[in-house]
Amino acid sequence: MKTMHYLRSLQAPLHYLAAVFATTLVLATVISPRASAQEQVVLLQNARIIVGDGTLFESASVLVANGFIEAVGSRSDMNLPQEFAVLDLSGKTIMPTMIDAHVHLGYEAYSRWGSENYDRENLVDHLQRYAYYGFSAVFSAGSDPDMLAFSVQQEIEEGRVQAARLLFAAGMAPPGQGPNDQFLEHALAVAEKTGMNILYGIASEQDAELAVKEVAERGLDFIKIWVDDRGGSQQKLEPDLYREIIRQAGSFNLQVFVHQQSAEDMSDLLDAGTDGFLHGRLGRNLDSALAERVHAAGAFIVPNLGLGELRRQAIGDDEFLRESLPVSVANRLSSQAGARFESVPLNMQRETEMAESFKALIDAEVDILLGTDSGAVPDHFFGYTGHRELEIFVRLGMEPMQALISATSLPAGRLGLLNTGVIGPGYRADLLVLDENPLNDIRNTRSISRVILGGVEVDRGALAEKFQRE
């Protein structure tokens, strides 16, 4: 498996990152903006702590200083400074903030969708929506103008914008193909509008070599490839070409993730050395034998289960989503609009097949990552859909703890975010405080009390007010 890394131009040891955040006000709602550096320490105490790696503390504390976690466990075992703030979280649960490992940012504007919406402000808005819903990072999969995405990435890393961190990939497919026809048209329009790279057309092994080299020189860490004929309407990226892309990517220590149409393509892609699949394609063809192959190859799978289901559901009736929507948009997506159902009837045969396939992945200990494909089509919204995806994971047989790991430490590790996804010493203080215990009911991830990114609490009230404006 390739070594994972993130933002090579921004990588640094933890002691350097701590210095970068030395002026951060830890939990600004608790500590005065005029507090000294020594006073920028807070103890979150008496909470249930879900560490993110399967470990659970029923009642413990987290010590945060200058944006990072210094200690986790019993207060009596901690080396506390002389002065620090205390936030009592009795009855609440702290878990790591979540990560969405498959999104498409920039095109959604909530009242409309398309290339005309893609600009810096909309990109930031989407990342702030993720922060509102308890996410600290997202991976945007092959649809972003590179230099614009880099600039927003830099703003967030430097603390000039408070939002979920952005990772993104260069896209590679046969020339003029790849995404679905609607999305392809708009991605090409964004590329033309900005004059920046998004999709690389690969028609030969030489194209593959040159494209991967260019991506590496531009400083990207990820490549997304499309191995999908779109039901016969497009040309599928051929094996000799994706093999060359993956081979060349390995020489630059880049990861290659795949959008594939069917499970039948997965075996050869595994042989080629792909790092992961952005669509699980659960069903009879993804059986225990293939699951074992995925595990043996060290690849991950993002199931993407909610897209089809939520597009038919009256999500506008869900108060958890309505709190981040203008009333007119919520009403358009409600059951009163006539085109959506309060409860989408399940095809029980399909449900059984998916549950069996999902169980095969779990039994084979395949890394299953939370990913939603949000933004790829209209009305599949950011942040909210991540919570819904976890509900489907549990419905299909995951334990709640496993689902939370799929949203925290697993995607963090796979995406090279080595300082988040776990509540432990040396990690960023990216914390999600919940009123209820998600181990009792996965829907309790909705009971958000506080979101803390890099030690600073997100003003969710101000964001909700902005999101609800018509």
C-alpha positions as CSV (number, residue, x, y, z in Angstrom):
1,M,0.0,0.0,0.0
2,K,1.3,3.4,-0.9
3,T,2.4,5.8,1.9
4,M,-0.4,8.3,2.6
5,H,0.3,12.0,2.8
6,Y,-1.6,15.2,2.7
7,L,-0.6,18.7,1.5
8,R,3.0,18.1,1.0
9,S,3.7,21.8,0.8
10,L,2.0,22.2,4.2
11,Q,3.2,19.1,6.0
12,A,5.1,19.8,9.3
13,P,5.8,18.1,12.6
14,L,3.2,18.5,15.3
15,H,5.3,21.0,17.3
16,Y,5.5,23.3,14.3
17,L,1.7,23.0,13.7
18,A,1.2,23.9,17.4
19,A,3.2,27.0,16.9
20,V,1.1,28.0,13.9
21,F,-2.0,27.8,16.1
22,A,-0.4,29.5,19.1
23,T,-2.6,32.5,18.7
24,T,-5.8,30.4,18.4
25,L,-8.4,31.2,21.0
26,V,-9.4,27.8,22.4
27,L,-13.2,27.6,22.7
28,A,-13.8,31.3,22.2
29,T,-17.2,31.0,23.9
30,V,-15.4,30.0,27.1
31,I,-12.2,32.0,27.2
32,S,-11.9,35.8,26.8
33,P,-10.4,37.0,23.5
34,R,-7.9,38.9,25.6
35,A,-6.7,35.7,27.4
36,S,-2.9,35.1,27.5
37,A,-1.3,32.2,25.7
38,Q,-1.1,30.2,29.0
39,E,-4.8,30.8,29.6
40,Q,-5.7,29.3,26.2
41,V,-6.2,26.0,27.8
42,V,-9.6,24.3,28.5
43,L,-10.5,21.1,30.2
44,L,-13.7,19.4,28.8
45,Q,-14.7,17.2,31.6
46,N,-17.2,14.5,32.7
47,A,-18.1,13.4,29.2
48,R,-18.5,10.1,27.5
49,I,-15.6,10.0,25.0
50,I,-15.7,8.0,21.8
51,V,-12.1,8.1,20.8
52,G,-12.6,7.2,17.1
53,D,-10.6,3.9,17.0
54,G,-13.0,1.8,18.9
55,T,-12.0,2.9,22.4
56,L,-14.6,4.3,24.8
57,F,-14.4,6.2,28.0
58,E,-17.7,6.3,29.8
59,S,-16.7,9.4,31.9
60,A,-13.4,11.2,31.2
61,S,-11.9,14.5,30.3
62,V,-10.1,16.1,27.3
63,L,-7.4,18.7,27.8
64,V,-7.1,21.1,24.9
65,A,-4.3,23.7,24.5
66,N,-3.6,25.9,21.5
67,G,-5.8,23.9,19.2
68,F,-4.4,20.5,20.0
69,I,-5.3,17.7,22.5
70,E,-2.8,17.4,25.3
71,A,-4.4,14.6,27.3
72,V,-7.4,12.3,27.5
73,G,-8.6,10.3,30.5
74,S,-9.1,10.9,34.2
75,R,-8.6,14.5,35.3
76,S,-6.6,13.2,38.3
77,D,-4.0,11.7,36.0
78,M,-3.4,14.9,34.0
79,N,-0.6,17.3,34.4
80,L,-2.7,20.4,34.5
81,P,-1.4,24.0,34.2
82,Q,-2.0,26.5,37.0
83,E,-4.6,28.3,35.0
84,F,-7.2,26.8,32.6
85,A,-10.9,27.0,31.8
86,V,-13.3,24.2,32.6
87,L,-16.3,23.2,30.5
88,D,-18.5,20.6,32.3
89,L,-20.1,18.3,29.7
90,S,-21.8,15.9,32.1
91,G,-24.3,13.7,30.2
92,K,-22.8,14.6,26.9
93,T,-20.7,12.6,24.4
94,I,-17.5,13.8,22.7
95,M,-16.4,12.1,19.5
96,P,-14.0,13.2,16.7
97,T,-15.5,15.3,14.0
98,M,-16.3,13.4,10.9
99,I,-14.9,13.2,7.4
100,D,-16.8,12.7,4.1
101,A,-14.5,10.8,1.7
102,H,-16.5,11.4,-1.5
103,V,-18.1,14.7,-2.4
104,H,-18.3,17.2,-5.3
105,L,-18.1,20.8,-4.1
106,G,-18.9,24.0,-5.8
107,Y,-21.8,23.3,-8.2
108,E,-24.7,23.2,-5.7
109,A,-26.4,26.5,-4.8
110,Y,-29.4,25.1,-3.0
111,S,-31.9,27.0,-5.2
112,R,-30.1,25.9,-8.4
113,W,-27.2,23.6,-9.5
114,G,-24.5,24.1,-12.2
115,S,-21.2,25.5,-13.3
116,E,-22.3,29.1,-12.9
117,N,-22.3,28.6,-9.1
118,Y,-18.6,27.5,-8.9
119,D,-16.6,30.2,-7.3
120,R,-14.6,30.8,-4.1
121,E,-17.6,32.0,-2.1
122,N,-19.7,28.9,-2.9
123,L,-16.8,26.6,-2.2
124,V,-16.3,28.2,1.2
125,D,-20.1,28.0,1.9
126,H,-20.1,24.3,1.2
127,L,-17.1,23.7,3.6
128,Q,-18.9,25.8,6.2
129,R,-22.0,23.6,5.9
130,Y,-19.9,20.6,6.5
131,A,-18.5,22.3,9.6
132,Y,-22.0,23.1,10.8
133,Y,-22.9,19.4,10.6
134,G,-19.8,18.2,12.5
135,F,-17.4,17.5,9.7
136,S,-13.7,18.6,9.8
137,A,-12.6,17.5,6.4
138,V,-13.9,16.4,3.0
139,F,-12.5,14.8,-0.1
140,S,-13.8,16.3,-3.4
141,A,-13.4,13.8,-6.1
142,G,-12.1,15.0,-9.4
143,S,-14.3,18.0,-10.2
144,D,-12.5,21.1,-8.9
145,P,-10.4,23.7,-10.7
146,D,-7.0,23.0,-9.1
147,M,-5.6,26.4,-8.3
148,L,-8.9,27.8,-6.9
149,A,-9.2,24.7,-4.7
150,F,-5.6,25.1,-3.6
151,S,-6.2,28.7,-2.6
152,V,-9.3,27.9,-0.4
153,Q,-7.4,24.9,1.0
154,Q,-4.6,27.3,2.1
155,E,-7.0,29.8,3.6
156,I,-8.5,27.1,5.8
157,E,-5.2,25.6,6.8
158,E,-3.9,29.0,7.9
159,G,-7.0,29.7,9.9
160,R,-8.2,32.6,7.8
161,V,-11.5,30.8,7.2
162,Q,-13.2,28.5,9.7
163,A,-14.6,25.5,7.7
164,A,-14.0,21.9,7.1
165,R,-10.6,21.2,5.5
166,L,-10.5,20.5,1.8
167,L,-8.8,17.7,0.0
168,F,-9.3,17.1,-3.7
169,A,-8.2,15.0,-6.7
170,A,-7.4,15.5,-10.3
171,G,-9.7,13.6,-12.6
172,M,-8.6,11.2,-15.4
173,A,-10.8,9.6,-18.0
174,P,-11.0,9.0,-21.8
175,P,-10.9,12.5,-23.5
176,G,-14.2,14.3,-23.0
177,Q,-15.7,11.6,-20.8
178,G,-15.8,10.4,-17.2
179,P,-18.6,12.1,-15.1
180,N,-22.2,11.7,-16.0
181,D,-23.3,13.7,-19.1
182,Q,-24.8,16.6,-17.0
183,F,-21.9,16.8,-14.6
184,L,-19.3,16.5,-17.4
185,E,-20.8,19.4,-19.3
186,H,-20.7,21.6,-16.2
187,A,-17.2,20.5,-15.1
188,L,-15.8,21.4,-18.6
189,A,-17.6,24.8,-18.3
190,V,-15.9,25.5,-15.0
191,A,-12.5,24.5,-16.4
192,E,-13.1,26.9,-19.3
193,K,-14.4,29.7,-17.1
194,T,-11.4,29.5,-14.7
195,G,-8.7,28.4,-17.1
196,M,-7.7,25.8,-14.5
197,N,-7.2,22.0,-14.8
198,I,-10.0,19.6,-13.7
199,L,-10.1,16.6,-16.0
200,Y,-7.2,15.1,-17.9
201,G,-8.1,13.2,-21.0
202,I,-6.2,9.9,-21.3
203,A,-6.0,8.2,-24.7
204,S,-2.6,6.6,-24.5
205,E,0.0,5.4,-22.1
206,Q,2.1,8.5,-22.9
207,D,-1.0,10.7,-22.0
208,A,-1.1,8.8,-18.7
209,E,2.6,9.4,-18.0
210,L,2.5,13.1,-18.8
211,A,-0.8,13.7,-16.9
212,V,0.4,12.0,-13.7
213,K,3.7,13.9,-13.8
214,E,1.8,17.2,-14.2
215,V,-0.5,16.4,-11.3
216,A,2.4,15.6,-9.1
217,E,4.2,18.8,-10.1
218,R,1.1,20.8,-9.2
219,G,1.2,19.3,-5.7
220,L,-1.9,17.2,-5.7
221,D,-1.9,14.0,-3.7
222,F,-4.8,12.2,-5.3
223,I,-6.0,11.1,-8.7
224,K,-9.6,9.9,-9.5
225,I,-10.2,7.7,-12.5
226,W,-13.5,6.8,-14.2
227,V,-13.9,3.1,-15.2
228,D,-17.5,3.4,-16.4
229,D,-19.2,3.3,-19.8
230,R,-22.3,5.0,-18.4
231,G,-24.6,2.2,-19.7
232,G,-22.9,2.2,-23.1
233,S,-23.0,5.9,-23.7
234,Q,-19.3,6.5,-22.9
235,Q,-16.0,4.8,-23.5
236,K,-14.6,3.1,-20.4
237,L,-11.0,3.8,-19.4
238,E,-9.2,0.7,-20.7
239,P,-7.1,-1.5,-18.4
240,D,-3.8,-0.7,-20.1
241,L,-4.4,3.0,-19.5
242,Y,-5.6,2.8,-15.9
243,R,-2.7,0.4,-15.1
244,E,-0.3,3.0,-16.5
245,I,-1.9,5.8,-14.5
246,I,-1.7,3.7,-11.3
247,R,1.9,2.7,-12.0
248,Q,3.0,6.2,-12.7
249,A,1.1,7.5,-9.6
250,G,3.0,5.0,-7.5
251,S,6.3,6.5,-8.6
252,F,5.2,9.9,-7.3
253,N,3.6,8.4,-4.1
254,L,0.1,9.5,-5.3
255,Q,-3.1,7.7,-4.4
256,V,-5.5,6.6,-7.1
257,F,-9.2,6.2,-6.3
258,V,-11.7,4.7,-8.8
259,H,-15.3,5.4,-9.8
260,Q,-16.4,2.1,-11.3
261,Q,-19.7,1.0,-12.6
262,S,-19.8,-2.6,-11.5
263,A,-18.2,-5.1,-9.2
264,E,-16.9,-7.0,-12.2
265,D,-14.3,-4.3,-12.8
266,M,-12.9,-4.4,-9.3
267,S,-10.7,-7.5,-9.6
268,D,-8.5,-6.2,-12.3
269,L,-8.4,-2.7,-10.7
270,L,-7.2,-4.4,-7.5
271,D,-4.5,-6.3,-9.5
272,A,-3.5,-2.9,-11.0
273,G,-3.0,-1.5,-7.5
274,T,-5.8,0.9,-6.9
275,D,-6.0,2.4,-3.4
276,G,-9.8,2.5,-3.1
277,F,-13.2,2.5,-4.7
278,L,-15.5,5.5,-4.5
279,H,-18.6,3.4,-5.2
280,G,-19.2,0.2,-3.4
281,R,-21.6,-1.4,-5.9
282,L,-23.0,-3.6,-3.2
283,G,-25.0,-6.6,-4.3
284,R,-24.6,-10.3,-5.4
285,N,-21.4,-9.7,-7.4
286,L,-19.6,-8.1,-4.4
287,D,-19.5,-11.4,-2.5
288,S,-17.3,-12.7,0.3
289,A,-14.6,-13.8,-2.2
290,L,-14.3,-10.4,-3.7
291,A,-14.4,-8.8,-0.3
292,E,-11.5,-10.9,0.8
293,R,-9.6,-9.8,-2.3
294,V,-10.3,-6.1,-1.5
295,H,-8.9,-6.7,2.0
296,A,-5.8,-8.6,0.8
297,A,-5.0,-5.8,-1.6
298,G,-5.3,-3.2,1.2
299,A,-8.0,-1.2,-0.7
300,F,-10.9,0.7,0.8
301,I,-14.6,1.0,-0.3
302,V,-16.9,4.0,0.0
303,P,-20.4,2.4,-0.4
304,N,-22.3,5.6,-1.4
305,L,-25.6,4.1,-0.4
306,G,-27.8,7.1,0.3
307,L,-27.8,8.9,-3.1
308,G,-30.6,7.0,-4.8
309,E,-32.7,6.7,-1.6
310,L,-32.6,10.3,-0.5
311,R,-33.4,11.7,-3.9
312,R,-36.9,10.2,-3.6
313,Q,-37.5,11.1,0.0
314,A,-39.2,14.2,1.3
315,I,-36.0,15.4,3.0
316,G,-37.4,18.9,3.3
317,D,-39.6,17.6,6.1
318,D,-36.6,16.7,8.1
319,E,-35.9,19.4,10.7
320,F,-32.3,18.5,10.9
321,L,-31.9,19.6,7.3
322,R,-34.4,22.4,7.4
323,E,-32.3,24.3,9.9
324,S,-29.7,24.8,7.2
325,L,-32.1,25.6,4.3
326,P,-34.1,28.6,3.2
327,V,-37.8,27.9,3.7
328,S,-38.5,28.0,0.0
329,V,-36.0,25.2,-0.7
330,A,-37.2,23.1,2.2
331,N,-40.8,23.4,1.0
332,R,-39.7,22.4,-2.5
333,L,-38.2,19.2,-1.1
334,S,-41.1,18.4,1.2
335,S,-43.9,15.8,0.9
336,Q,-46.3,18.7,0.2
337,A,-44.5,19.3,-3.1
338,G,-45.9,15.9,-4.4
339,A,-42.8,14.4,-6.0
340,R,-41.2,13.0,-2.8
341,F,-42.2,10.4,-0.2
342,E,-42.2,10.7,3.5
343,S,-40.8,7.2,3.7
344,V,-39.3,5.6,0.6
345,P,-40.5,2.0,0.1
346,L,-37.5,-0.4,0.1
347,N,-37.0,-3.2,-2.4
348,M,-36.6,-6.0,0.1
349,Q,-34.8,-8.3,-2.3
350,R,-32.3,-5.5,-3.1
351,E,-32.1,-4.7,0.6
352,T,-31.2,-8.3,1.5
353,E,-28.6,-8.5,-1.3
354,M,-27.0,-5.3,-0.1
355,A,-27.0,-6.4,3.5
356,E,-25.3,-9.7,2.6
357,S,-22.7,-7.8,0.5
358,F,-22.1,-5.3,3.3
359,K,-21.7,-8.1,5.8
360,A,-19.1,-9.7,3.5
361,L,-17.1,-6.5,3.6
362,I,-17.4,-6.3,7.4
363,D,-16.4,-9.9,7.9
364,A,-13.4,-9.5,5.6
365,E,-12.4,-6.5,7.7
366,V,-12.4,-4.2,4.6
367,D,-11.9,-0.5,5.4
368,I,-15.4,0.9,4.8
369,L,-15.3,4.7,4.6
370,L,-18.2,7.2,4.9
371,G,-18.8,9.0,1.6
372,T,-21.9,10.5,0.2
373,D,-21.3,11.8,-3.4
374,S,-22.9,15.0,-2.2
375,G,-23.0,17.8,-4.7
376,A,-22.7,15.5,-7.8
377,V,-26.4,16.0,-8.5
378,P,-28.9,18.6,-7.4
379,D,-30.4,18.5,-3.9
380,H,-28.0,15.9,-2.4
381,F,-26.8,18.2,0.3
382,F,-23.5,18.7,2.2
383,G,-23.1,17.4,5.8
384,Y,-26.7,16.3,6.3
385,T,-26.3,13.4,3.9
386,G,-23.3,12.1,5.9
387,H,-25.5,11.5,9.0
388,R,-28.1,9.8,6.8
389,E,-25.4,7.5,5.3
390,L,-24.3,6.4,8.7
391,E,-28.0,5.5,9.4
392,I,-28.0,3.3,6.3
393,F,-24.7,1.6,7.4
394,V,-26.3,0.6,10.7
395,R,-29.5,-0.5,9.0
396,L,-27.5,-2.8,6.8
397,G,-25.7,-4.4,9.8
398,M,-22.9,-2.3,11.1
399,E,-22.6,-1.7,14.8
400,P,-22.8,2.0,15.7
401,M,-19.2,2.0,16.9
402,Q,-18.1,0.6,13.5
403,A,-20.1,3.3,11.7
404,L,-18.4,6.0,13.7
405,I,-15.0,4.6,13.0
406,S,-15.9,4.6,9.3
407,A,-16.5,8.4,9.6
408,T,-13.5,9.3,11.7
409,S,-10.2,7.5,12.1
410,L,-10.5,5.3,8.9
411,P,-11.0,8.1,6.4
412,A,-8.5,10.3,8.2
413,G,-5.8,7.6,7.8
414,R,-6.7,6.8,4.2
415,L,-6.6,10.4,3.2
416,G,-3.4,11.1,5.0
417,L,-5.0,13.4,7.7
418,L,-2.7,12.0,10.3
419,N,-3.5,14.6,13.0
420,T,-7.3,14.2,13.1
421,G,-10.0,11.5,13.3
422,V,-8.9,10.4,16.8
423,I,-9.2,12.0,20.2
424,G,-5.7,11.5,21.6
425,P,-2.6,13.5,22.6
426,G,-1.0,15.3,19.7
427,Y,-4.1,15.3,17.6
428,R,-6.0,18.5,16.5
429,A,-8.9,19.4,18.8
430,D,-11.5,18.6,16.1
431,L,-14.3,17.6,18.4
432,L,-18.1,16.9,18.0
433,V,-20.0,17.3,21.2
434,L,-23.4,15.5,21.3
435,D,-26.3,15.7,23.7
436,E,-27.1,12.0,23.2
437,N,-25.1,8.9,22.8
438,P,-24.8,7.7,19.2
439,L,-23.8,4.2,20.4
440,N,-27.4,3.8,21.6
441,D,-28.9,5.1,18.4
442,I,-26.8,6.2,15.4
443,R,-29.3,9.0,14.8
444,N,-27.9,10.7,17.9
445,T,-25.1,12.1,15.8
446,R,-27.8,14.6,14.9
447,S,-27.9,15.9,18.6
448,I,-25.1,18.4,18.0
449,S,-24.3,20.6,21.0
450,R,-21.0,22.0,19.8
451,V,-18.6,21.6,16.9
452,I,-14.9,22.5,17.7
453,L,-12.4,22.7,14.8
454,G,-8.7,23.2,15.8
455,G,-9.7,24.2,19.3
456,V,-12.2,26.9,18.2
457,E,-15.9,26.5,18.5
458,V,-18.0,26.9,15.3
459,D,-20.7,29.5,15.6
460,R,-23.5,27.2,14.4
461,G,-26.2,29.8,15.2
462,A,-24.6,32.4,12.9
463,L,-24.1,29.8,10.1
464,A,-27.7,28.6,10.4
465,E,-28.9,32.2,10.1
466,K,-26.8,32.6,6.9
467,F,-27.9,29.3,5.4
468,Q,-31.6,30.1,5.9
469,R,-31.6,33.4,4.1
470,E,-33.6,33.4,0.9
